[in-house]
């Protein structure tokens, strides 16, 4: 709880937690048994910018502990910023695969969103 900044609210009911606090608690629970792989399904959904930035920092710290983080997200910017490797699916097929310096937001968006449409909507 201390690592997630939740020590001071340890006596509160989880139902009283904000979305960001609940996400941090979920990360703490996921780390209890020191797993080598952590699966995160849309962890940034519903977080304000400050909470999202804090979560991104925490995930970066976990990655630095030689853990594999599998992140499912619709936020292409976050994927490009956080990932060491990206496999992006479109309609169930891999539309983009890259690792390291090959991962750029521009390439990811072009592969996933395709050419810009008149209405600005993705296919």
N, C-alpha and C positions, 0 to 999 in steps of 0.2 A: 504493500500500500504506500509505503514511503517513497519508493521509486516512481510511483505514478502520481505523487502529490495528493494522495488521498488519506494520509495518516490522520489528519485533523478532523476528518469526517467519518472515521471508522465506526462510530456509534450510531450514525444515521441509517435509516432504512434506505435500501437501494432505490425504492420507488420515489424518494425525494431527490435523487440525483438528477443533474442536468444530462443532456445527451452526451456532452463531452466527458463528464464524470463517469457515466455508464460505459463509454468506450474505453476509458482508462482502466476501469475496473475489469473489463473483459480482457484487456491486455495483461493485467496483473494475474488474473486467473489462468490465462493461457501459459504464462511463464512459470507457474508454481513448480511444475515437474521438470523444468529446464529442457524443453523439447528442442530438437535440432531443426524442426520445421514448424512454422506457424502459418496457418491459413487465415487470411483476413478477407472477408466478403463485404465489400463496400464500406470500409471502416470510416470514411470521411463523410458519409451521408448524414445530413442534418447538423453538421458542425459549423459553427461560425468560423471566420478566418483565423482568429486567435487560437481556437481549439484545434483547428486543422493543422496549423503550423506547429503547435505543440506535439500533436500526434505524429506528424512527419519527422520531427526531431527525435521522438522516442523510437520510431521505427528505424530510423537511421542508426540509432544507438544499438538496437537489437541486432541489426545487420552486422554491426561492427563486432558483435560477440560471436561471430561465425555461425549465425543461425540463417537458415533459408526462410525467407518470407515470401509466401505466395499471396499476391494481392490481386483481388478481383475488383475492378473499378471501371466506371464509365468516364472518369476524369482523365483525359489524355494528357493534360499538362502534368498532373501528379505522377502519372505512369512514366512519362519521359524524365521527370526530375528524380524519382526515387528508384527506378529499376536499374538493375545490372543486366537484366535480360527481359525482353518483351516478346510475348506471343499474343497478338491481338486477333480476336475472332470477329468475323462479320458473317452473319447468317450461318454460323456453325463451322466455318472454314477459316483456316489461318490466313489472314490478309496481310499480316506484317510480322516479321520475325527479325530481331536484331539483338545485339548485345554490346555492352561497353559504349565506346564513342560513336557507334553506328546509330544509337538511339537518339533521335532528335524529334522534337515536337512536330516540325514541319513534315518530316517523312512519315511519322506516325499518323498525323492528320490526313495527309494525302492518301495513304493506304487504307485508312479506316473510313474516312468521310467521302473520299473520292473527289472528283472535280466539283467546284462550287455550282450550285443550281441557282436558277433565277430567283427562287424564293428564299434562298439561303438555308434550305433544309438538307439534311443528310439523306442519302438514299435509304 
